[in-house]
Amino acid sequence: MHTGANLPPRRPLPEGFLARIEARFGSRLQAGQAIREQHGSSESHYEAMLPDAVVFAENTDDVVALVNLCAAADVPIVPFGAGTSIEGNAAAVLGGISLDLTRMDRIVTVNDADFDCVVQPGVRREELNLHLRDKGLFFPIDPGANATIGGMASTRASGTNAVRYGTMKDAVLSLEIVTPQGKVIRTARRARKSAAGYDLTRLYVGSEGTLGIITEVTLRLHPIPEAISAAVCSFASLEGAVDTVVQSIQCGVPLARVEILDALQMRAVNRWSKLDYAEAPTLFFEFHGSAAYVAEQVATVEALAQGNGGSAFDWSDRPEERNRLWRARHDAYYAAVNLRQGAVGWATDVCVPISRLAQCIVETQADLATASMPATILGHVGDGNFHVVFSLDPNAPDEWSEVEAINRRLIERALAMDGTCTGEHGIGLGKQEWLVAELGDAVDQMRMIKRALDPQNLLNPGKIFAL
């Protein structure tokens, strides 16, 4: 397994500390091995880093109380949601308390007329959309996993709808934050724009729990489209698939979703989800709008696809068929990892300007063709973001070294194209050196912000960069 960073030693808990926590939280303090392993592990390739204990918060007062107790004892706190992050973002690298926010799962209010809502951080995105459906609204950010809203905000999540609806930085209007000093602050009001001071909302969105603990999120919502159609199209080459997307965007087609999967990923999806699509480079599309406008979009993109070596569209507007398609896409990570029995997954991502995407993907595919383990390409091609998923033998150290080298070349390739080392996974443990390579002295400014807001290094220490 992999640590991803040079980590300082764990901080020992002060004598009597857990007794003080238990006096406040009772049975909501848990220190059993199983619960600690659940909160110190992830589905990714990072080794388990267990907290000393787990506390389940039920409201903002609980979070304030825990922060004050931990600050007094100099004990780290790692906020925890669904645990679906990829870069070791929620690992307890210095021990301390894992603060589980999943019981803070109340939808506080939905403001239909203003197209926004206020939720606690433990609300899951699928449950939120079920709640909103009868109001004719939906929350579009869809990273695949049924993640918590708080976790999505803290990692600046993106996903399949980003090409049209943006990412979490576009969806979050305001946050309620508990600071490392135990104060409760609100970063903004519900107004759609403001010129009042620093943009604290954007500061905390994507900060991976290192600056404050999110206890409430105000989200931008959208009306459910009148018509939704999904389509699948296979291609003779990855270049043809990418060119189709670029040309569609240049023609002004407002693609709602467009995902690329290479031939090996399609083979994995067919096996895992019991489908029978062509095992060739493939695009998954979704179109939103009026019935007539959706038909126009489909016709335009299909014509472009055929000009780039694409097949005729296999498309449907039936909800059950669309859901089956996108469930298969969301399960693509598990499908890729399980190309080998007993394997461990290593997922990485980059994002480049869309004009460089075809080149970046083709060069990456050529690199993967020489790899000794299965590795697939998939991603949100409409905004230049794609992933590579490696299926690794956990007992083969040579494979781990090989993947580190491939990942290094991938990131160097993306940075050389003026791209980024991570489109949506965050920095966490695994991409700290690449953050410096990407942004240089700007990282020093980030460290200064961290020291100013969290001088004790109390919140999620060891993530994004080492102090």
C-alpha positions in Angstrom: 0.0 0.0 0.0 1.0 3.6 -0.3 1.3 6.6 2.1 1.8 9.3 -0.5 3.7 11.7 1.7 6.4 12.0 4.3 4.4 12.2 7.5 5.3 13.5 10.9 4.8 11.2 13.9 1.4 10.7 15.4 0.5 12.8 18.4 -0.2 10.8 21.5 -3.5 11.5 23.3 -3.2 13.3 26.7 -4.1 11.4 29.7 -7.8 11.6 30.5 -8.7 13.1 27.2 -11.0 10.4 26.0 -12.8 10.5 29.4 -13.5 14.2 28.9 -14.8 13.5 25.4 -17.0 10.7 26.7 -18.4 12.9 29.4 -19.7 15.2 26.7 -20.7 12.7 23.9 -21.5 9.5 25.8 -22.0 6.6 23.4 -21.3 8.8 20.4 -17.6 8.4 21.3 -16.5 5.1 19.8 -13.0 3.7 19.9 -13.4 0.1 18.8 -11.0 -1.3 16.2 -13.7 -1.8 13.5 -15.1 1.7 13.6 -11.6 3.2 13.6 -10.6 1.1 10.6 -13.7 2.3 8.8 -12.8 5.9 9.4 -9.1 5.5 8.7 -9.3 3.6 5.4 -10.6 4.3 1.9 -11.4 2.6 -1.3 -8.1 3.9 -2.8 -4.6 2.6 -2.6 -3.5 4.4 0.5 -2.7 2.4 3.6 -5.0 2.7 6.6 -4.3 5.5 9.0 -6.6 5.1 12.0 -7.8 7.8 14.3 -7.6 7.1 18.0 -11.4 7.4 18.3 -14.5 8.5 16.4 -17.1 11.1 17.5 -20.5 11.3 15.9 -21.8 14.9 15.8 -25.5 15.6 15.6 -25.5 19.4 15.5 -23.3 22.5 15.3 -23.1 22.7 19.1 -21.5 19.2 19.1 -18.9 20.3 16.6 -18.1 23.4 18.6 -17.8 21.4 21.8 -15.4 18.9 20.2 -13.3 21.6 18.7 -12.9 23.3 22.0 -12.0 20.1 23.8 -9.5 19.1 21.1 -7.9 22.6 20.9 -7.4 22.6 24.7 -5.6 19.2 24.5 -3.9 19.8 21.1 -5.5 16.8 19.5 -6.1 16.7 15.7 -9.6 16.5 14.2 -10.3 14.9 10.8 -13.8 15.7 9.4 -15.4 12.6 7.9 -18.3 12.2 5.6 -19.0 9.2 3.3 -15.3 8.3 3.0 -15.3 8.2 -0.8 -12.3 10.5 -1.4 -9.5 9.2 -3.6 -6.3 10.9 -2.4 -6.3 9.9 1.2 -8.1 13.1 2.1 -9.8 11.8 5.3 -7.0 9.6 6.6 -6.0 10.3 10.2 -2.3 10.7 9.6 -1.5 12.0 13.1 -4.2 10.1 14.9 -6.7 12.1 17.0 -10.4 12.2 16.5 -12.3 11.4 13.3 -15.4 13.7 13.4 -18.2 11.8 11.7 -20.8 14.2 10.4 -23.2 11.7 8.7 -25.8 12.1 11.5 -26.0 15.8 10.6 -28.3 14.9 7.7 -31.2 17.3 7.9 -32.4 19.3 4.9 -33.0 22.6 6.7 -35.0 24.5 4.1 -35.7 24.6 0.4 -36.4 28.0 -1.1 -38.3 27.1 -4.2 -38.7 30.6 -5.5 -35.0 31.3 -5.1 -33.7 28.0 -6.5 -31.6 27.3 -3.4 -31.6 25.1 -0.3 -29.8 24.8 3.0 -28.6 21.4 4.2 -26.4 19.9 6.9 -23.1 18.4 5.8 -24.2 14.8 6.2 -27.0 15.0 3.6 -26.2 12.6 0.7 -26.7 14.0 -2.8 -29.0 11.2 -3.9 -31.3 11.7 -0.9 -31.3 15.4 -1.6 -32.5 14.9 -5.1 -35.2 12.6 -4.0 -36.4 15.3 -1.7 -36.3 17.9 -4.4 -37.9 15.9 -7.1 -41.5 16.8 -6.2 -40.6 20.5 -6.2 -39.4 20.3 -9.8 -35.8 21.0 -8.8 -32.5 19.1 -8.7 -29.0 19.5 -7.5 -26.7 18.7 -10.5 -23.3 18.0 -9.0 -22.7 14.3 -9.5 -19.3 12.9 -8.6 -20.5 9.3 -9.0 -20.4 8.1 -5.4 -23.3 8.9 -3.2 -21.2 11.4 -1.3 -22.2 13.8 1.4 -22.7 17.4 0.6 -20.2 18.5 3.2 -17.5 16.2 1.7 -18.3 17.4 -1.8 -17.9 21.0 -0.7 -14.6 20.3 1.2 -13.0 18.6 -1.8 -14.5 20.9 -4.5 -16.2 17.9 -6.1 -17.1 17.8 -9.8 -18.5 15.0 -11.9 -20.5 14.1 -14.9 -22.7 17.2 -15.1 -19.8 19.7 -14.7 -19.7 20.6 -18.4 -23.0 22.3 -18.2 -23.7 23.0 -14.5 -20.2 23.6 -13.1 -18.6 22.1 -10.0 -19.1 22.6 -6.2 -17.4 26.0 -6.4 -20.3 27.1 -8.6 -23.0 25.3 -6.6 -22.2 26.6 -3.1 -23.7 29.9 -2.2 -22.7 30.0 1.5 -21.3 28.0 4.3 -21.6 27.8 8.0 -18.2 27.0 9.4 -16.8 26.1 12.8 -13.4 27.6 13.0 -10.4 25.9 14.8 -11.0 28.4 17.6 -14.6 27.1 18.1 -16.3 30.1 16.6 -19.3 29.7 14.3 -19.2 31.9 11.2 -21.3 32.3 8.0 -19.3 33.0 4.8 -22.1 34.8 2.8 -25.8 35.4 2.6 -28.2 33.8 0.1 -27.9 36.6 -2.5 -26.7 35.4 -5.9 -23.9 37.9 -5.9 -22.0 40.0 -3.5 -19.0 42.3 -3.4 -18.8 42.3 0.4 -15.2 41.6 1.4 -13.1 38.5 0.7 -14.8 35.5 -0.9 -14.6 33.2 2.1 -17.0 30.7 0.6 -14.5 29.9 -2.2 -11.7 29.7 0.3 -13.4 27.0 2.3 -14.7 25.1 -0.7 -11.9 22.7 -1.7 -9.9 23.3 1.5 -10.3 19.5 2.4 -11.2 20.2 6.0 -7.9 21.9 6.8 -9.3 25.4 7.6 -12.7 24.9 9.2 -15.5 22.3 9.7 -18.5 22.7 7.5 -21.8 22.5 9.5 -24.3 23.9 7.0 -24.2 24.4 3.2 -26.4 26.7 1.1 -26.7 25.2 -2.5 -27.8 26.6 -5.8 -30.5 24.4 -7.4 -31.8 24.0 -11.0 -35.2 23.2 -12.5 -35.6 19.7 -13.7 -35.4 19.8 -17.5 -38.6 19.2 -19.5 -36.9 16.5 -21.6 -33.8 14.4 -20.9 -32.2 12.0 -23.4 -29.1 9.8 -23.1 -27.1 8.4 -25.9 -24.1 6.0 -26.4 -21.8 6.3 -29.3 -18.7 4.2 -30.0 -15.7 5.3 -32.1 -12.9 3.9 -34.1 -10.4 6.0 -32.1 -10.1 8.1 -29.0 -9.2 11.1 -31.1 -12.5 10.8 -33.0 -14.4 10.8 -29.7 -12.6 13.8 -28.3 -12.9 15.7 -31.5 -16.6 15.2 -31.5 -16.9 16.7 -28.0 -14.7 19.7 -28.9 -16.7 20.4 -32.1 -20.0 20.1 -30.2 -18.9 22.7 -27.7 -17.6 24.9 -30.5 -21.0 24.7 -32.2 -22.7 25.9 -28.9 -24.4 22.6 -28.1 -25.1 22.8 -24.3 -24.1 19.2 -23.5 -25.4 18.3 -20.0 -23.1 15.2 -19.6 -20.5 13.7 -21.8 -18.2 11.0 -20.6 -15.4 9.2 -22.4 -14.4 5.5 -21.8 -11.6 3.8 -23.6 -11.9 0.3 -25.0 -10.6 -1.6 -22.0 -12.9 0.4 -19.7 -15.9 -0.5 -21.9 -14.9 -4.2 -21.6 -14.8 -3.8 -17.8 -18.1 -2.0 -17.7 -19.7 -4.7 -19.8 -18.4 -7.4 -17.5 -19.3 -5.6 -14.3 -22.7 -4.2 -15.2 -23.8 -7.0 -17.5 -24.0 -4.9 -20.6 -23.2 -5.5 -24.2 -21.8 -2.3 -25.7 -19.1 -2.3 -28.3 -15.7 -2.6 -26.6 -14.3 0.4 -28.3 -13.7 4.1 -27.3 -17.1 5.3 -26.3 -18.9 8.5 -25.4 -21.9 8.6 -23.0 -24.0 11.7 -23.6 -27.0 13.3 -21.9 -29.0 16.2 -23.3 -31.4 18.5 -21.4 -34.0 21.0 -22.5 -37.4 21.1 -24.3 -38.3 18.1 -26.3 -37.7 19.9 -29.6 -34.4 21.4 -28.4 -33.1 18.0 -27.2 -34.0 16.4 -30.5 -32.0 19.2 -32.2 -29.0 18.7 -30.0 -29.0 14.9 -30.6 -29.2 15.4 -34.3 -26.3 17.9 -34.3 -24.0 15.8 -32.2 -24.8 12.6 -34.0 -23.8 14.2 -37.3 -20.5 15.4 -35.8 -19.9 12.0 -34.3 -20.4 10.2 -37.6 -18.0 12.6 -39.3 -15.4 11.5 -36.7 -15.8 7.8 -37.1 -18.6 7.3 -34.6 -21.4 4.8 -34.8 -25.1 5.7 -34.9 -26.4 6.8 -31.6 -28.0 4.3 -29.2 -30.2 6.7 -27.4 -33.2 6.8 -25.1 -35.4 9.2 -23.1 -36.8 6.4 -20.8 -35.7 7.1 -17.2 -35.0 3.4 -16.4 -32.6 3.1 -19.4 -30.9 6.4 -18.6 -30.4 5.4 -15.0 -29.0 2.0 -16.1 -26.5 3.8 -18.3 -25.3 6.2 -15.7 -25.2 3.6 -13.0 -22.8 1.6 -15.2 -20.7 4.8 -15.6 -20.7 5.4 -11.9 -19.6 1.9 -11.2 -16.7 2.2 -13.8 -14.1 2.4 -11.0 -15.1 -0.9 -9.5 -15.4 -2.4 -12.9 -11.8 -1.4 -13.7 -10.3 -2.5 -10.5 -12.1 -5.9 -10.8 -10.5 -6.7 -14.1 -8.1 -8.7 -11.8 -9.4 -10.7 -8.9 -8.1 -9.5 -5.5 -6.7 -6.3 -7.0 -6.4 -2.8 -5.4 -7.4 0.3 -7.3 -5.2 3.3 -7.8 -7.1 6.2 -9.4 -5.6 9.4 -10.6 -6.8 12.4 -12.6 -5.6 15.4 -14.5 -7.4 18.3 -16.3 -6.1 20.2 -19.3 -7.4 22.9 -21.7 -9.9 21.2 -23.9 -7.9 22.0 -27.0 -5.0 19.8 -25.6 -7.2 17.0 -24.4 -7.0 14.7 -27.4 -3.2 14.9 -27.4 -3.0 14.3 -23.6 -5.3 11.3 -23.8 -3.6 9.7 -26.8 -0.1 10.1 -25.3 -1.4 8.7 -22.0 -3.0 5.7 -23.8 0.3 5.0 -25.5 2.1 5.0 -22.1 -0.5 2.7 -20.6 -0.1 0.2 -23.6 3.3 -0.7 -22.2 2.1 -1.1 -18.6 2.2 -4.6 -17.0 -1.2 -4.2 -15.3 -4.6 -3.3 -16.6 -5.2 0.5 -16.7 -8.3 2.3 -18.1 -9.1 5.8 -19.2 -12.4 7.5 -18.4 -13.5 11.0 -17.7 -15.5 14.1 -18.0 -14.2 15.0 -21.5 -16.4 18.1 -21.9 -14.3 20.1 -19.4 -10.9 18.5 -20.2 -10.8 16.2 -17.1 -10.0 12.5 -17.3 -9.0 9.7 -14.9 -6.8 6.7 -15.1 -7.6 3.6 -13.0 -5.0 1.0 -12.4 -5.8 -2.5 -11.2 -2.8 -3.5 -9.0 -1.7 -6.7 -7.3 -1.3 -5.6 -3.6 1.6 -8.0 -3.2 3.6 -6.9 -6.2 5.9 -3.9 -5.2 7.2 -3.6 -8.7 3.7 -2.8 -10.0 3.4 0.0 -7.4 6.8 1.5 -8.5 5.7 1.2 -12.2 2.4 3.1 -11.5 4.2 5.8 -9.6 6.3 6.4 -12.7 3.3 6.4 -15.1 1.4 8.7 -12.8 4.4 11.1 -12.7 4.6 11.1 -16.5 0.8 11.8 -16.7 1.0 14.8 -14.4 4.1 16.2 -16.0 2.3 15.8 -19.4 -0.7 17.7 -18.1 1.3 20.5 -16.5 3.3 21.0 -19.7 0.0 21.6 -21.4 -0.9 24.3 -18.8 -3.2 21.8 -17.0 -3.6 20.8 -13.4 -2.5 17.8 -11.4 -6.0 17.2 -10.2 -9.3 18.1 -11.8 -11.5 16.9 -8.9 -9.8 14.4 -6.6 -8.0 17.1 -4.5 -4.5 17.1 -3.2 -4.9 15.1 0.1 -1.7 13.0 0.6 -0.9 12.0 -2.9 -0.3 15.1 -4.9 1.4 17.5 -2.6 4.7 17.7 -4.6 2.6 18.3 -7.7 0.8 21.2 -6.1 4.1 22.9 -5.7 5.2 22.0 -9.3 1.9 23.5 -10.5 1.6 26.7 -8.5 5.1 27.4 -7.1 5.3 30.2 -4.7 1.5 30.5 -4.5 1.6 27.4 -2.2 3.5 29.5 0.3 0.5 31.8 0.4 -1.7 28.8 1.1 0.6 27.8 4.0 0.3 31.3 5.4 -3.5 31.1 5.3 -3.4 27.7 7.0 -1.1 29.0 9.8 -3.2 32.2 10.2 -6.5 30.4 10.5 -5.3 27.2 12.2 -2.1 28.0 14.1 -2.3 24.8 16.1 -2.5 22.7 12.9 -5.6 21.1 14.5 -7.8 20.4 11.4 -6.9 17.5 9.1 -3.1 18.0 9.5 -0.8 16.6 6.9 -3.1 17.2 4.0 -2.6 19.5 0.9 0.9 20.3 2.2 3.2 19.7 5.2 3.7 22.7 7.4 
